[in-house]
Structure formats: structure tokens, C-alpha cells
């Protein structure tokens, strides 16, 4: 398809998989065709923030294919929201195959990405850009665009409604619904605030084979001082992240343990890491000249503590007082 959009959208999420740790052998959600990653980027909410509105973020998006690939990057102001989900490759070899597709070989993952545009014209333009090199087909009464002959053929793109463009693998896009997520992933997702502008959740236990390989690679390549951090991954069953610049909490990180003992180990390990960060913080804060910046940094450092609830370990970083003004002061020429 034009600009290889489906593949490049998927790559952003695949990189998250390859860099993560491995866990529980009990669950294999991805092997059953269920999605183990869920994400939601609410660009409209991000734009409500003065820092985002005035900080040149639109220019950054236009110059970064890694954030909004291809035609989306050309006009990011028309994109309201991007959300979806995907399975995990069974192993590192499949992950590499997904990132560097070999001709018409099917992608070894299932995924769907939905892009909600601000108007009908922008959504239609997105689909039309794919029609330039793809083929329009009708399947079960629905119209899709398929990739060029030299690209993986298990991909489809279409309009869900007037403003929503969708691209993904045939197994997902041609379903009557998008109830494709593992139960664990749905449970973890609910722990995030539904108002956060950026939300990502991973069912780590549902991609055990891939994470096992990742852990083994890390053990072989990491320096000795990192071994403790790597082994923390053996306790991890899920990982979620929420970010919002207009909420009480700027950043929320939630790690789900496999059981009560694993959760306690995660909490102790994370608090150990944050204790080190707190010890180093005074030396870094010396470089801050502005009193307001120092107070903001102190607020963040004070919040560096993991708390557990059930099998979840949470770290919540509050939005520092005067956050927009502080960041604005670090960006020359920007007024907030």
C-alpha cells in the first residue's frame, strides 16, 4: 500500500514487544489469536493543553514518520484519535519477519489500527491515498483496499464510518467486532484513567515465548549491574502506561505481578530503583537555576514511590505546579 502505511504503523508497537521482559508460562493469549497490546492516542485531548498547542508539536509530527507514518504525518491536525490492538509474534524470528516483510509473505501478527479524523474529507483522502497502488475488493458486502501484489496480502484498509479509517490484518479487519483482546489485557486496561491522552497496556503473560527470548538475550548482553532489573521481568504479568498533561497525574505506570509474591518482589525492586534515583536527584537539581523548576523537580522526586494494590504495583507522577510555565521556560521563543 502507499508508503507501506500498515506495516509502518505496526512497527511502532512491535518495538515495544521486542524491548520487553518475559513472564508467565501459564497464559498464551497471542497464540490463540487474541490481542495482547491495546493503545489509545487521543490527539484532540493533547491539543487542549497550552504546552502542546504552542510548543511546535504539530511541526514535530509532520517531520517524524515514526510517530504518524506517511499520509497521517502530512496533516496531523486532521487526526483526532488513533487506537487499536495487536497480537505478539511467537518469537524473535517472527518479530524480525514482521518488521522486514519478505514480499507477499503474510505478516505473522494480527492487528488493527483505527484513525479517527476531524472530518469526512480527511478520512476519505487517507483511503484514496492507498487506492493509488492497492486494489479495491468487495468481500461479504464490504469494500476494502488490498496491498499491491509485491506486499503482504493479509492486509485490508477501509472506512468504518465517515470519519474513521481502519487498517489491519484480514483476520481482524473483516471481523464483525473488535472483541479481540485477552481478558487479562482488558482487566489491566481498566486500571488506567479513561481520560488520559495516551494509554498503552501490554498483557506480558500473553506473549511469553517472545518475552522469554528477550530475557535470554538481555541476560547475555547486559552488564552485571543490570541483572537485578532484568530478573524483575520474571515477576511481570502485565504493564500499562498512562500520560496526560491536563490531569492530576502526569504519568501513571502500572506493573501487574503474576501472584502476590511476584507483586511484592516487583514493588521492592521498583522502590529500590527509585531510591537510587532519589539519591542522585540532589546532584542533578543543582543544575536548575530557577526556584520554580527546583520545586517542580522536588515534587516529582517526592512522588517516586511504588505502591501496591492487589497484584498491581503503581507509580504515579503528579503534574508539578506551574508545569507549562516551567517547560515553556526551557523552550526558547515559546510563550505559555
C-alpha positions as CSV (number, residue, x, y, z in Angstrom):
1,X,0.0,0.0,0.0
2,X,1.1,3.6,-0.4
3,X,4.0,4.5,1.8
4,X,3.7,1.0,3.3
5,X,1.4,2.5,5.9
6,X,0.0,-0.7,7.6
7,X,3.4,-2.2,8.1
8,X,4.9,1.1,9.5
9,X,2.0,1.6,11.8
10,X,2.6,-1.9,13.2
11,X,6.3,-1.4,13.6
12,X,5.9,1.2,16.3
13,X,4.1,-1.3,18.5
14,X,6.3,-4.2,17.6
15,X,9.3,-2.3,19.0
16,X,7.6,-2.3,22.4
17,X,7.3,-6.1,22.3
18,X,10.9,-6.8,21.4
19,X,12.2,-4.5,24.2
20,X,10.1,-6.0,27.0
21,X,10.8,-8.8,29.6
22,X,9.3,-12.3,29.6
23,X,7.0,-13.9,32.1
24,X,4.3,-16.5,33.0
25,X,4.2,-19.8,31.0
26,X,0.6,-20.2,32.0
27,X,-1.0,-17.9,29.5
28,X,-0.6,-17.7,25.8
29,X,-3.2,-15.3,24.6
30,X,-1.4,-14.3,21.4
31,X,-1.1,-17.9,20.3
32,X,-4.9,-18.1,20.4
33,X,-5.1,-15.1,18.0
34,X,-6.0,-12.7,20.8
35,X,-4.5,-9.2,21.0
36,X,-2.1,-8.6,23.9
37,X,-1.4,-4.9,23.2
38,X,-4.0,-2.2,23.4
39,X,-3.3,1.5,22.8
40,X,-5.2,4.8,22.5
41,X,-3.7,8.2,21.5
42,X,-6.2,11.0,21.9
43,X,-4.7,13.8,19.9
44,X,-7.7,16.1,20.4
45,X,-7.2,16.0,24.2
46,X,-3.4,16.6,23.8
47,X,-4.1,19.7,21.7
48,X,-6.2,21.2,24.5
49,X,-3.1,21.7,26.5
50,X,-1.4,25.1,26.0
51,X,2.1,23.5,26.1
52,X,1.2,21.2,23.2
53,X,-0.8,23.8,21.4
54,X,2.1,26.3,21.4
55,X,5.1,24.0,21.6
56,X,5.6,23.2,17.9
57,X,4.2,19.6,18.4
58,X,2.4,19.7,15.0
59,X,5.7,20.6,13.3
60,X,7.3,17.7,15.1
61,X,4.6,15.3,13.9
62,X,5.0,16.5,10.4
63,X,8.7,15.7,10.4
64,X,8.5,12.3,12.1
65,X,7.3,9.3,10.3
66,X,7.9,7.2,13.4
67,X,5.0,9.0,15.2
68,X,2.5,9.4,12.4
69,X,3.6,7.5,9.3
70,X,3.1,8.5,5.7
71,X,-0.1,10.4,4.8
72,X,-1.0,10.9,8.5
73,X,2.1,12.9,9.2
74,X,1.4,15.2,6.2
75,X,-1.6,16.7,8.0
76,X,-1.7,15.7,11.7
77,X,-4.1,18.4,12.7
78,X,-6.9,16.4,11.0
79,X,-6.2,13.3,13.2
80,X,-8.4,13.3,16.3
81,X,-7.5,9.9,17.7
82,X,-5.6,6.7,16.9
83,X,-6.4,3.4,18.7
84,X,-6.3,-0.3,18.2
85,X,-4.6,-3.5,19.3
86,X,-2.3,-6.3,18.1
87,X,-1.1,-9.8,18.9
88,X,2.5,-10.6,19.6
89,X,4.9,-12.5,17.3
90,X,5.5,-16.0,18.6
91,X,9.3,-15.4,18.8
92,X,12.1,-13.0,17.9
93,X,12.4,-14.5,14.4
94,X,8.7,-13.8,13.7
95,X,9.1,-10.3,15.1
96,X,12.0,-9.6,12.7
97,X,9.9,-11.0,9.9
98,X,7.1,-8.6,10.7
99,X,9.5,-5.7,10.7
100,X,11.1,-6.6,7.4
101,X,8.4,-8.3,5.4
102,X,9.6,-10.7,2.7
103,X,7.5,-9.9,-0.4
104,X,4.0,-11.4,-0.3
105,X,4.5,-13.5,2.9
106,X,1.7,-12.8,5.4
107,X,2.6,-10.8,8.4
108,X,3.0,-13.1,11.5
109,X,0.8,-10.9,13.7
110,X,-2.8,-9.7,13.7
111,X,-3.5,-6.1,14.3
112,X,-6.0,-3.3,13.7
113,X,-5.4,0.5,13.8
114,X,-8.3,2.9,13.7
115,X,-7.7,6.6,12.9
116,X,-10.5,9.0,13.7
117,X,-10.3,12.1,11.6
118,X,-11.8,15.5,12.2
119,X,-13.9,15.4,9.0
120,X,-15.1,13.0,6.3
121,X,-12.8,14.6,3.6
122,X,-9.7,13.7,5.6
123,X,-10.7,10.1,6.2
124,X,-11.6,9.7,2.5
125,X,-8.3,11.2,1.4
126,X,-6.5,8.6,3.6
127,X,-8.2,5.7,1.9
128,X,-7.8,7.2,-1.5
129,X,-4.1,7.5,-1.0
130,X,-3.9,3.7,-0.5
131,X,-6.0,3.1,-3.6
132,X,-3.3,4.6,-5.7
133,X,-1.2,1.5,-5.5
134,X,-3.6,-1.0,-4.0
135,X,-6.6,-2.9,-5.3
136,X,-10.3,-2.3,-4.3
137,X,-12.2,-5.5,-3.5
138,X,-15.6,-6.4,-2.1
139,X,-15.8,-9.1,0.5
140,X,-19.0,-10.1,2.2
141,X,-20.6,-6.9,1.0
142,X,-17.9,-4.7,2.4
143,X,-15.4,-2.7,0.3
144,X,-11.7,-2.9,1.2
145,X,-8.4,-1.8,-0.3
146,X,-5.7,-4.6,-0.5
147,X,-2.0,-4.1,-0.9
148,X,0.0,-4.2,-4.1
149,X,1.0,-7.6,-5.4
150,X,4.5,-7.3,-4.0
151,X,3.4,-6.7,-0.4
152,X,1.9,-9.0,2.3
153,X,-1.6,-9.9,1.2
154,X,-3.2,-10.4,4.6
155,X,-3.8,-6.7,5.0
156,X,-7.0,-4.7,4.5
157,X,-8.0,-1.0,4.7
158,X,-11.4,0.6,4.7
159,X,-13.7,3.2,6.2
160,X,-15.5,2.2,9.3
161,X,-17.7,5.3,9.1
162,X,-17.5,8.7,7.6
163,X,-14.6,9.8,9.8
164,X,-12.9,6.6,10.8
165,X,-10.2,4.9,8.7
166,X,-9.1,1.4,9.7
167,X,-6.1,-0.7,8.5
168,X,-5.1,-4.1,9.8
169,X,-4.8,-7.8,9.0
170,X,-7.6,-9.6,7.3
171,X,-8.4,-11.8,10.4
172,X,-9.1,-8.7,12.4
173,X,-10.5,-6.2,10.0
174,X,-13.1,-8.5,8.5
175,X,-14.5,-9.5,11.9
176,X,-17.9,-8.2,12.8
177,X,-16.5,-6.7,16.1
178,X,-13.2,-5.9,17.7
179,X,-13.5,-8.0,20.8
180,X,-10.1,-9.4,20.2
181,X,-8.3,-8.7,23.5
182,X,-7.2,-11.2,26.2
183,X,-9.2,-11.0,29.5
184,X,-6.0,-10.0,31.3
185,X,-5.4,-7.1,29.0
186,X,-8.9,-5.8,29.4
187,X,-8.5,-6.0,33.2
188,X,-5.2,-4.2,33.1
189,X,-6.6,-1.5,30.8
190,X,-9.4,-0.6,33.3
191,X,-6.7,0.3,35.8
192,X,-5.7,3.3,33.7
193,X,-7.7,6.6,33.7
194,X,-10.0,6.8,30.7
195,X,-9.3,10.5,30.4
196,X,-5.5,10.1,29.8
197,X,-4.5,11.3,26.4
198,X,-2.0,8.4,25.9
199,X,-2.7,4.9,27.1
200,X,-0.8,1.7,26.4
201,X,-1.3,-1.6,28.0
202,X,0.5,-4.9,27.4
203,X,-0.5,-8.4,28.6
204,X,3.0,-9.6,29.2
205,X,1.9,-13.1,30.2
206,X,0.1,-13.4,26.9
207,X,3.4,-13.1,24.9
208,X,5.5,-15.4,27.0
209,X,7.5,-17.0,24.2
210,X,8.7,-13.7,22.8
211,X,9.5,-12.3,26.2
212,X,11.4,-15.4,27.2
213,X,13.7,-14.9,24.2
214,X,14.0,-11.2,25.0
215,X,15.1,-12.0,28.6
216,X,17.6,-14.5,27.5
217,X,19.1,-12.0,25.1
218,X,19.2,-9.4,27.8
219,X,21.0,-11.8,30.2
220,X,23.6,-12.5,27.6
221,X,24.2,-8.9,26.6
222,X,23.5,-6.7,29.6
223,X,26.2,-5.6,32.1
224,X,26.2,-7.3,35.5
225,X,24.7,-4.3,37.3
226,X,21.6,-4.7,35.2
227,X,20.9,-8.3,36.1
228,X,18.6,-7.4,39.0
229,X,16.5,-5.2,36.7
230,X,16.3,-8.0,34.1
231,X,15.2,-10.6,36.7
232,X,12.4,-8.3,37.8
233,X,10.8,-9.1,34.5
234,X,10.2,-12.7,35.6
235,X,7.6,-11.4,38.0
236,X,5.7,-9.3,35.5
237,X,2.4,-10.4,34.1
238,X,1.3,-7.0,32.6
239,X,2.4,-3.5,32.1
240,X,0.4,-0.3,31.5
241,X,1.2,3.3,31.0
242,X,-0.9,6.4,31.0
243,X,0.2,10.0,30.2
244,X,-1.8,13.2,30.3
245,X,-0.8,16.8,30.6
246,X,-4.1,18.1,32.0
247,X,-4.7,15.6,34.7
248,X,-3.6,15.5,38.4
249,X,-1.2,12.7,37.4
250,X,1.2,13.5,34.6
251,X,2.4,9.9,34.3
252,X,1.0,6.6,35.6
253,X,2.9,3.3,35.4
254,X,1.2,0.1,36.5
255,X,3.1,-3.2,36.7
256,X,1.0,-6.4,37.3
257,X,2.6,-9.3,39.2
258,X,1.9,-12.9,38.4
259,X,0.9,-13.6,42.0
260,X,1.1,-12.0,45.5
261,X,4.8,-12.9,45.9
262,X,5.7,-11.7,42.5
263,X,3.9,-8.4,43.1
264,X,5.8,-7.8,46.4
265,X,9.1,-8.5,44.5
266,X,8.1,-6.0,41.8
267,X,7.3,-3.4,44.4
268,X,10.5,-3.9,46.3
269,X,12.6,-3.9,43.1
270,X,11.0,-0.7,41.8
271,X,11.3,1.1,45.1
272,X,15.0,0.1,45.1
273,X,15.5,1.7,41.7
274,X,13.7,4.8,42.8
275,X,15.7,5.0,46.0
276,X,18.8,5.2,43.8
277,X,17.2,7.9,41.7
278,X,16.3,9.9,44.8
279,X,19.9,9.7,46.0
280,X,21.2,11.0,42.7
281,X,18.5,13.7,42.4
282,X,20.2,16.4,44.5
283,X,23.2,16.4,42.3
284,X,21.1,16.9,39.2
285,X,18.9,19.6,40.8
286,X,22.0,21.7,41.4
287,X,22.0,22.5,37.7
288,X,18.5,24.0,37.9
289,X,18.8,27.8,38.3
290,X,15.1,28.7,38.7
291,X,13.4,28.2,42.1
292,X,10.1,27.1,40.4
293,X,11.9,24.5,38.4
294,X,13.6,23.2,41.6
295,X,10.2,23.0,43.4
296,X,8.8,21.1,40.4
297,X,11.7,18.6,40.4
298,X,11.3,18.1,44.2
299,X,7.6,17.3,43.7
300,X,8.5,14.6,41.1
301,X,11.3,13.2,43.3
302,X,9.0,13.0,46.3
303,X,6.4,11.0,44.2
304,X,9.0,8.3,43.3
305,X,7.4,5.5,45.3
306,X,5.7,2.3,44.2
307,X,2.5,1.3,45.9
308,X,0.7,-2.0,45.6
309,X,-3.0,-2.8,45.4
310,X,-3.9,-6.4,44.9
311,X,-1.5,-7.7,42.2
312,X,-0.8,-4.3,40.8
313,X,2.1,-2.1,41.6
314,X,1.5,1.6,40.7
315,X,3.8,4.6,40.3
316,X,2.1,7.9,39.8
317,X,4.0,11.1,39.0
318,X,1.9,14.2,39.7
319,X,1.8,17.1,37.4
320,X,4.2,19.7,39.1
321,X,2.8,23.1,39.9
322,X,3.4,25.5,37.0
323,X,4.4,22.7,34.7
324,X,3.5,24.6,31.5
325,X,5.4,27.7,32.5
326,X,8.4,25.6,33.6
327,X,8.6,23.7,30.3
328,X,8.0,26.9,28.4
329,X,11.0,28.5,30.1
330,X,13.1,25.6,28.8
331,X,11.9,26.2,25.2
332,X,13.2,29.5,23.8
333,X,10.7,31.5,21.9
334,X,7.6,29.7,23.3
335,X,5.0,31.5,25.4
336,X,2.6,29.6,27.7
